[in-house]
Amino acid sequence: MVDPTLIRQALDRPVRTTHLDALGRRYEGKVRDNYTTADGRRYLVTTDRVSAFDRVLGTLPLKGQLLQWVADFWFRRTAHIAPNHVLSVPDPNVIEARECTPLGAEFVVRGYLTGVTKTSIWTHYAAGARVFCGHALPEGLKKNDRLPEPLLTPSTKAPQGGHDVSLSRAELIASGAVTSADFDAAAALAMALFRFGQAHCASRGLILVDTKYEFGRDRDGTIRVIDEIHTPDSSRYWFAASYAERAAQGLEPESFDKEYLRRFLAERGFTGDGPIPEIPDAVKIESSRRYIEACEAVTGEAFVPNLEEPIARMRRNLGLG
């Protein structure tokens, strides 16, 4: 486990944004700064920005390095299931990738009836809904129960600052966001990746609760996984050993993803709208500690942070002087 004093040290040099314009045309996402080259490549810089409730909330120390580290772990181990966009990893915060045109949907797979956001499957179920994204849900389920089978619940891709909307396959295709052929091809990959992820996590004493996949089409027409895969940013993880006992007591499962930060904000009345409450340094450090714990538990490897000044290090590793 990383010494908390190192996390506190990284607190003073967050990667909020980058301006490495020599790499190519820049586009800023919620978490990643993207640079597109003329020859069909893209550099993705994973910053320390943290988002929840479809809002960018600030930064967490070392978050960018952690997310890239665990994403690379999964990209390498799932390449036999689904092609991905990675070409190389030249820096702890940077991936060189094939340029892909994103499909107009996010592919969310859920294994459990849970969530705290207004758009979560649990929120809908608790309000009496028994159909979610076209899937019929049985009566008698409680919060955090395992679903009879994993469900694909796709959503729109809202622009930054907007809110994603969960839709059924039919609704999403009818909206024109994605074709039926592309949807079905990506859906098959998403379900295969989720099954693989759940099996791996079970071997590590973890539950992969739900996750989000993004897909794009490269210049040759191949649909590839893009952005990230099975990171604590895009996925919810629980500890398997304590799940049943805590459920029997009516307690929330032990988690180590950004649900901790979501709960901190929700307890202060913030669920996506209005001003963002101030996040104390102690909460940021604890969030990062949980991210590190999550990533190390998932990979079975030790995370070794790079504490060099990040922008100068990136410029050196990318040959930008």
Secondary structure as a PSIPRED ss2 file (coil, helix, strand):
# PSIPRED VFORMAT (PSIPRED V4.0)

   1 M C   1.000  0.000  0.000
   2 V C   1.000  0.000  0.000
   3 D C   1.000  0.000  0.000
   4 P H   0.000  1.000  0.000
   5 T H   0.000  1.000  0.000
   6 L H   0.000  1.000  0.000
   7 I H   0.000  1.000  0.000
   8 R H   0.000  1.000  0.000
   9 Q H   0.000  1.000  0.000
  10 A H   0.000  1.000  0.000
  11 L H   0.000  1.000  0.000
  12 D C   1.000  0.000  0.000
  13 R C   1.000  0.000  0.000
  14 P C   1.000  0.000  0.000
  15 V C   1.000  0.000  0.000
  16 R C   1.000  0.000  0.000
  17 T C   1.000  0.000  0.000
  18 T C   1.000  0.000  0.000
  19 H C   1.000  0.000  0.000
  20 L C   1.000  0.000  0.000
  21 D H   0.000  1.000  0.000
  22 A H   0.000  1.000  0.000
  23 L H   0.000  1.000  0.000
  24 G C   1.000  0.000  0.000
  25 R E   0.000  0.000  1.000
  26 R E   0.000  0.000  1.000
  27 Y E   0.000  0.000  1.000
  28 E E   0.000  0.000  1.000
  29 G C   1.000  0.000  0.000
  30 K C   1.000  0.000  0.000
  31 V C   1.000  0.000  0.000
  32 R E   0.000  0.000  1.000
  33 D E   0.000  0.000  1.000
  34 N E   0.000  0.000  1.000
  35 Y E   0.000  0.000  1.000
  36 T E   0.000  0.000  1.000
  37 T C   1.000  0.000  0.000
  38 A C   1.000  0.000  0.000
  39 D C   1.000  0.000  0.000
  40 G C   1.000  0.000  0.000
  41 R E   0.000  0.000  1.000
  42 R E   0.000  0.000  1.000
  43 Y E   0.000  0.000  1.000
  44 L E   0.000  0.000  1.000
  45 V E   0.000  0.000  1.000
  46 T E   0.000  0.000  1.000
  47 T C   1.000  0.000  0.000
  48 D C   1.000  0.000  0.000
  49 R E   0.000  0.000  1.000
  50 V E   0.000  0.000  1.000
  51 S E   0.000  0.000  1.000
  52 A E   0.000  0.000  1.000
  53 F C   1.000  0.000  0.000
  54 D C   1.000  0.000  0.000
  55 R E   0.000  0.000  1.000
  56 V E   0.000  0.000  1.000
  57 L E   0.000  0.000  1.000
  58 G E   0.000  0.000  1.000
  59 T E   0.000  0.000  1.000
  60 L C   1.000  0.000  0.000
  61 P C   1.000  0.000  0.000
  62 L C   1.000  0.000  0.000
  63 K H   0.000  1.000  0.000
  64 G H   0.000  1.000  0.000
  65 Q H   0.000  1.000  0.000
  66 L H   0.000  1.000  0.000
  67 L H   0.000  1.000  0.000
  68 Q H   0.000  1.000  0.000
  69 W H   0.000  1.000  0.000
  70 V H   0.000  1.000  0.000
  71 A H   0.000  1.000  0.000
  72 D H   0.000  1.000  0.000
  73 F H   0.000  1.000  0.000
  74 W H   0.000  1.000  0.000
  75 F H   0.000  1.000  0.000
  76 R H   0.000  1.000  0.000
  77 R H   0.000  1.000  0.000
  78 T H   0.000  1.000  0.000
  79 A C   1.000  0.000  0.000
  80 H C   1.000  0.000  0.000
  81 I C   1.000  0.000  0.000
  82 A C   1.000  0.000  0.000
  83 P C   1.000  0.000  0.000
  84 N E   0.000  0.000  1.000
  85 H C   1.000  0.000  0.000
  86 V E   0.000  0.000  1.000
  87 L E   0.000  0.000  1.000
  88 S E   0.000  0.000  1.000
  89 V E   0.000  0.000  1.000
  90 P E   0.000  0.000  1.000
  91 D E   0.000  0.000  1.000
  92 P C   1.000  0.000  0.000
  93 N C   1.000  0.000  0.000
  94 V E   0.000  0.000  1.000
  95 I E   0.000  0.000  1.000
  96 E E   0.000  0.000  1.000
  97 A E   0.000  0.000  1.000
  98 R E   0.000  0.000  1.000
  99 E C   1.000  0.000  0.000
 100 C C   1.000  0.000  0.000
 101 T E   0.000  0.000  1.000
 102 P E   0.000  0.000  1.000
 103 L C   1.000  0.000  0.000
 104 G C   1.000  0.000  0.000
 105 A C   1.000  0.000  0.000
 106 E E   0.000  0.000  1.000
 107 F E   0.000  0.000  1.000
 108 V E   0.000  0.000  1.000
 109 V E   0.000  0.000  1.000
 110 R E   0.000  0.000  1.000
 111 G E   0.000  0.000  1.000
 112 Y E   0.000  0.000  1.000
 113 L C   1.000  0.000  0.000
 114 T C   1.000  0.000  0.000
 115 G C   1.000  0.000  0.000
 116 V C   1.000  0.000  0.000
 117 T C   1.000  0.000  0.000
 118 K C   1.000  0.000  0.000
 119 T C   1.000  0.000  0.000
 120 S C   1.000  0.000  0.000
 121 I H   0.000  1.000  0.000
 122 W H   0.000  1.000  0.000
 123 T H   0.000  1.000  0.000
 124 H H   0.000  1.000  0.000
 125 Y H   0.000  1.000  0.000
 126 A H   0.000  1.000  0.000
 127 A C   1.000  0.000  0.000
 128 G C   1.000  0.000  0.000
 129 A C   1.000  0.000  0.000
 130 R C   1.000  0.000  0.000
 131 V E   0.000  0.000  1.000
 132 F E   0.000  0.000  1.000
 133 C C   1.000  0.000  0.000
 134 G C   1.000  0.000  0.000
 135 H E   0.000  0.000  1.000
 136 A E   0.000  0.000  1.000
 137 L C   1.000  0.000  0.000
 138 P C   1.000  0.000  0.000
 139 E C   1.000  0.000  0.000
 140 G C   1.000  0.000  0.000
 141 L C   1.000  0.000  0.000
 142 K C   1.000  0.000  0.000
 143 K C   1.000  0.000  0.000
 144 N C   1.000  0.000  0.000
 145 D C   1.000  0.000  0.000
 146 R E   0.000  0.000  1.000
 147 L E   0.000  0.000  1.000
 148 P E   0.000  0.000  1.000
 149 E E   0.000  0.000  1.000
 150 P E   0.000  0.000  1.000
 151 L E   0.000  0.000  1.000
 152 L E   0.000  0.000  1.000
 153 T C   1.000  0.000  0.000
 154 P C   1.000  0.000  0.000
 155 S E   0.000  0.000  1.000
 156 T C   1.000  0.000  0.000
 157 K C   1.000  0.000  0.000
 158 A C   1.000  0.000  0.000
 159 P C   1.000  0.000  0.000
 160 Q C   1.000  0.000  0.000
 161 G C   1.000  0.000  0.000
 162 G C   1.000  0.000  0.000
 163 H C   1.000  0.000  0.000
 164 D C   1.000  0.000  0.000
 165 V C   1.000  0.000  0.000
 166 S E   0.000  0.000  1.000
 167 L C   1.000  0.000  0.000
 168 S C   1.000  0.000  0.000
 169 R H   0.000  1.000  0.000
 170 A H   0.000  1.000  0.000
 171 E H   0.000  1.000  0.000
 172 L H   0.000  1.000  0.000
 173 I H   0.000  1.000  0.000
 174 A H   0.000  1.000  0.000
 175 S C   1.000  0.000  0.000
 176 G C   1.000  0.000  0.000
 177 A C   1.000  0.000  0.000
 178 V C   1.000  0.000  0.000
 179 T C   1.000  0.000  0.000
 180 S H   0.000  1.000  0.000
 181 A H   0.000  1.000  0.000
 182 D H   0.000  1.000  0.000
 183 F H   0.000  1.000  0.000
 184 D H   0.000  1.000  0.000
 185 A H   0.000  1.000  0.000
 186 A H   0.000  1.000  0.000
 187 A H   0.000  1.000  0.000
 188 A H   0.000  1.000  0.000
 189 L H   0.000  1.000  0.000
 190 A H   0.000  1.000  0.000
 191 M H   0.000  1.000  0.000
 192 A H   0.000  1.000  0.000
 193 L H   0.000  1.000  0.000
 194 F H   0.000  1.000  0.000
 195 R H   0.000  1.000  0.000
 196 F H   0.000  1.000  0.000
 197 G H   0.000  1.000  0.000
 198 Q H   0.000  1.000  0.000
 199 A H   0.000  1.000  0.000
 200 H H   0.000  1.000  0.000
 201 C H   0.000  1.000  0.000
 202 A H   0.000  1.000  0.000
 203 S H   0.000  1.000  0.000
 204 R C   1.000  0.000  0.000
 205 G C   1.000  0.000  0.000
 206 L E   0.000  0.000  1.000
 207 I E   0.000  0.000  1.000
 208 L E   0.000  0.000  1.000
 209 V E   0.000  0.000  1.000
 210 D E   0.000  0.000  1.000
 211 T E   0.000  0.000  1.000
 212 K E   0.000  0.000  1.000
 213 Y E   0.000  0.000  1.000
 214 E E   0.000  0.000  1.000
 215 F E   0.000  0.000  1.000
 216 G E   0.000  0.000  1.000
 217 R E   0.000  0.000  1.000
 218 D C   1.000  0.000  0.000
 219 R C   1.000  0.000  0.000
 220 D C   1.000  0.000  0.000
 221 G C   1.000  0.000  0.000
 222 T C   1.000  0.000  0.000
 223 I E   0.000  0.000  1.000
 224 R E   0.000  0.000  1.000
 225 V E   0.000  0.000  1.000
 226 I E   0.000  0.000  1.000
 227 D C   1.000  0.000  0.000
 228 E C   1.000  0.000  0.000
 229 I C   1.000  0.000  0.000
 230 H C   1.000  0.000  0.000
 231 T C   1.000  0.000  0.000
 232 P C   1.000  0.000  0.000
 233 D C   1.000  0.000  0.000
 234 S C   1.000  0.000  0.000
 235 S E   0.000  0.000  1.000
 236 R E   0.000  0.000  1.000
 237 Y E   0.000  0.000  1.000
 238 W E   0.000  0.000  1.000
 239 F E   0.000  0.000  1.000
 240 A H   0.000  1.000  0.000
 241 A H   0.000  1.000  0.000
 242 S H   0.000  1.000  0.000
 243 Y H   0.000  1.000  0.000
 244 A H   0.000  1.000  0.000
 245 E H   0.000  1.000  0.000
 246 R H   0.000  1.000  0.000
 247 A H   0.000  1.000  0.000
 248 A H   0.000  1.000  0.000
 249 Q C   1.000  0.000  0.000
 250 G C   1.000  0.000  0.000
 251 L C   1.000  0.000  0.000
 252 E C   1.000  0.000  0.000
 253 P C   1.000  0.000  0.000
 254 E C   1.000  0.000  0.000
 255 S E   0.000  0.000  1.000
 256 F C   1.000  0.000  0.000
 257 D C   1.000  0.000  0.000
 258 K C   1.000  0.000  0.000
 259 E H   0.000  1.000  0.000
 260 Y H   0.000  1.000  0.000
 261 L H   0.000  1.000  0.000
 262 R H   0.000  1.000  0.000
 263 R H   0.000  1.000  0.000
 264 F H   0.000  1.000  0.000
 265 L H   0.000  1.000  0.000
 266 A H   0.000  1.000  0.000
 267 E C   1.000  0.000  0.000
 268 R C   1.000  0.000  0.000
 269 G C   1.000  0.000  0.000
 270 F C   1.000  0.000  0.000
 271 T C   1.000  0.000  0.000
 272 G C   1.000  0.000  0.000
 273 D C   1.000  0.000  0.000
 274 G C   1.000  0.000  0.000
 275 P C   1.000  0.000  0.000
 276 I C   1.000  0.000  0.000
 277 P C   1.000  0.000  0.000
 278 E C   1.000  0.000  0.000
 279 I C   1.000  0.000  0.000
 280 P C   1.000  0.000  0.000
 281 D H   0.000  1.000  0.000
 282 A H   0.000  1.000  0.000
 283 V H   0.000  1.000  0.000
 284 K H   0.000  1.000  0.000
 285 I H   0.000  1.000  0.000
 286 E H   0.000  1.000  0.000
 287 S H   0.000  1.000  0.000
 288 S H   0.000  1.000  0.000
 289 R H   0.000  1.000  0.000
 290 R H   0.000  1.000  0.000
 291 Y H   0.000  1.000  0.000
 292 I H   0.000  1.000  0.000
 293 E H   0.000  1.000  0.000
 294 A H   0.000  1.000  0.000
 295 C H   0.000  1.000  0.000
 296 E H   0.000  1.000  0.000
 297 A H   0.000  1.000  0.000
 298 V H   0.000  1.000  0.000
 299 T H   0.000  1.000  0.000
 300 G C   1.000  0.000  0.000
 301 E C   1.000  0.000  0.000
 302 A C   1.000  0.000  0.000
 303 F C   1.000  0.000  0.000
 304 V C   1.000  0.000  0.000
 305 P C   1.000  0.000  0.000
 306 N C   1.000  0.000  0.000
 307 L C   1.000  0.000  0.000
 308 E C   1.000  0.000  0.000
 309 E C   1.000  0.000  0.000
 310 P H   0.000  1.000  0.000
 311 I H   0.000  1.000  0.000
 312 A H   0.000  1.000  0.000
 313 R H   0.000  1.000  0.000
 314 M H   0.000  1.000  0.000
 315 R H   0.000  1.000  0.000
 316 R H   0.000  1.000  0.000
 317 N H   0.000  1.000  0.000
 318 L C   1.000  0.000  0.000
 319 G C   1.000  0.000  0.000
 320 L C   1.000  0.000  0.000
 321 G C   1.000  0.000  0.000
